[in-house]
Amino acid sequence: MGVLTFEREMAATIPPTKMFKVFVLESDTAIPKILPQVVKNVEIIEGNGGPGTIKKTSFAEGREVKYVQTQIDATDKDNFTHCYSAIGGDPWMDALEKVSYEIKMVSSSDGGSIIKTTTKYYPKANGEINEDQIKIGAEKALALFKAVEAYLLANPDAYN
């Protein structure tokens, strides 16, 4: 099985500067604060926060996935682009070499954002990719974005 690629766009009412700040620049502290029922903590395993940095995200008790390790590939603060790869975790990483993500945030005509994501799944030699699991994961990611958006709307002075 070859690489599977999925692209998605979603609209947000929050401008890209703030969305990028929360989801990329301050995500290690912002996401566990905003969604403690989902993300327990994020810790840097290796690196200084730039490309090559490896992080471990631990999820809240009772979640299906306990942790995921990611590596930052590139971050472009001026163009609101962030690329990273999931390189370890449980349980789905048994079938995958890695999962690469590219996130780009652009301004929308209403003052909000259009968040464009490209996700590439790289299976191991005999690994099987479960497309139903991918769809479930995509829905969870969308729910995460929407929950953060709701938090920022309810707390307009946060993360300025």
N, C-alpha and C positions, 0 to 999 in steps of 0.2 A: 504494500500500500504506500502511495506517495504522500507528499505533503498536502494537507488540507488547508485551504485558506478561506476565511470568512471575513466579510466586510460589513460594517454596520454604521449607521448614522443615527444620532439622537439629538434632539433639541433640548436646550436648557434655557431658563429665563435669566440665569446668572451670566455676567460677562466672562469672556475667556480668561482675563487676567486673574479674576478671583477663583474660577474653577481650576485653573492651572496651579495656582498657589496651594489650594487645598489638596488636589489630587496628586500633585507631583512634588512641589517644592517643600510643603510642610506635611505631606501625607503620613510620615512616620508617627507624628504626634496627633495630627488632626483627625484621622480616620478612627483610631482607637477612642478618642475623646467623643467624637460625634456618634459613633456606632459601637459602643463597648459590648453590646449584645452579639456583635459579629466578629470584631477584631479585638483580640486581647492586647497584643503589642506587636511592635516591629522593632527588630534590633539589627544593627549592622554587624555582620560576621567578619567582613573583610573589606577594606577600602576606606575612602574618605567622603563618600557620597556621590562622587562623579562616576564616569564610565568605568566599568570593571568592578564596581562595588557590589558585594553580595549581601543580601538582606534575608532575614528569616521573619516571616509574618506568622504569628501564632493566632489561631482563631479561638473564639470563646468556647468554654466548656459546652459539650453537647452538640457541637457542630459536626457535620459529616467529615469534613477535612480538618485535621488537627493543625497542620502547618504547610507552608509553601516557601521554598527558597527561590529568590529571584536575583538576577544579575542585571544591573543597569548597562544598557548598550550605548545610549546617547540621550542627551537632553538639550534642547534648543529653547532657551527661555524667551528669546525674541520672537520666535515663530510658534510658540506654544506646542512644541512637539516633544514627545517622550517615547523612547523605545526601550523595552526591557524584555527579558526572557525568564520564564519559569524553568528552573533547572533541577528542581527537586521538590519532593513533597509526597504526601500520601493521599489517597491510595492510587490515584490515576497515573502518577508518574511511572508506575511499573511498565506501562505500555509505550511511554513517550520518551524520546531523547530530550525534548524541550518543547516549550510553547512560546512563540515570540509574539509580542504585542507592540503595535505602533498606535499611539494616540495623538491626534492632532485636533486642536481646538481653534475654531475660527469664529469671528463675530457674525452674528445674524442681524438681519435688518431691523429686528425689534429690540436690539440692545443686548440680547442674550448671546448664547453660544450654539454652535453646531459642533458636536463632538463626533469625530470620525475615528473609527477604530478598525484596524486590520489585525487579525489574529491568524497565526500560522501554526499548525500542529505537525510536529515532526515525529513520526512513529519510530520505535526501535525496529530492528530487523524483522522480528516476527510479531511485532505489536499490532494489536487491533484497536482502532479508534472507534469509540462508541458515539455516533453522531447524536443520539438522544441525550447523552451526558453533556455533550457540547452545547446543545440547545438549552438544557437546564442551567448550565454555567453562564450562558449569555443572558438568560433571564435574571439570574442572581446578580450579575454585574449591572444590568439595567436598574434593578431595584436598589442597588447600592448608590448609583448615581442619583436616582430620584430621592432617596433618603437624605443624601448630602444636600441636594438642591433644596429640599423642604427645610432642612436645618438652617441653611444660609438665608432663605426667605424669612424664616421666623426670627433670625438673629442677624439683621442687616449690618451691624457694626463688627461682626466677627470676621476675622481674616482679611481686613482691609490693608 
